């Protein structure tokens, strides 16, 4: 289903009617049409960016022409061609457990003009996406967020966390493994293909991950138009003893008040295995004239903190990053493998109705789930919100934690069984924005 052409799906009629009732127009935008630049202008305003150049617009169009762009328009305004609300979506895949994936309705570029707040625009746009995704057969929708207070009302909830990592290299003497392979610099025009290849190998083994795309990798590599630090981008690859490229580090250096203590900012560090991970982090930490290494979207508990003499030289600031929304309980739960057997009835509370109901869940000794609608008189073992189910899905959150917050209820033994079954084979992580 990830290959479905979302461009063929119509605009949601409920959202169109709701917005028309308040004098607004809800319509699709063609990335190859005249409406693309005004759409892009609205997105830039929403994320506090500047006007794009012709080259930047052409680069964006290559990515966005495969996506479902939708705008909300106030045709009575001074700029009737510029939407006052934007959203885009596309079919992707989510790694749910190592080697297993589920179709994912990805959502991005959600903006509402500050001149048009509290008119139901966000509600109509996001509701329209969820209804369209559910009708197309998607069990999950997902997004990355800049503000954590917005999306819970639509049933989204964080399922994968990430850390922003800062390493004080003057305290962080390397004590980790010595990798037997080699490191080599590569030219900037060779970065994109390596990012794509290595990330693709890594992401299918990491729950919470999604595929990247050419525009994302060109941005990381410093070959996209408008990158003010493009000339500063450097990259090294790690090759193992069999001369196979196992990892890549893309970074820039910025001078500080002290020349011998530059900041090394990591644009990407992807490692296919522990050996490559250690080699690339050691390179960054021991880089000449560097006082701090900064890397975003790292593992919630980054392994590098165990590879230096002073663990407090590594500061990891945790943030929720990948938010999921369950639309089909059976489809979502059956998409992953599990760590222990389980047999119980879940009651899911979903005010929007997509996942609402009671579900009989049976996980066999091989870790495979069978999920069916429970009978009306079935005894419920665990009650939870649809958001709690999204957070539990990848195993990045324990049911006992959510029970403490009042989002999950049930007997202690039933909740403990859920914890055991949902324990992840690898800690969930999404290492890019989308």
Beta strands, then each sheet from edge to edge (+ up, - down):
strand 1: 25-29
strand 2: 68-73
strand 3: 85-97
strand 4: 100-112
strand 5: 140-144
strand 6: 157-168
strand 7: 182-185
strand 8: 234-239
strand 9: 245-254
strand 10: 262-271
strand 11: 290-298
strand 12: 314-326
strand 13: 342-349
strand 14: 357-363
strand 15: 369-373
strand 16: 382-385
strand 17: 408-410
sheet 1: 1+ 2- 3+ 4- 5- 12+ 6- 11+ 10+ 9- 8+ 7-
sheet 2: 15+ 14- 13+ 16+ 17-
end
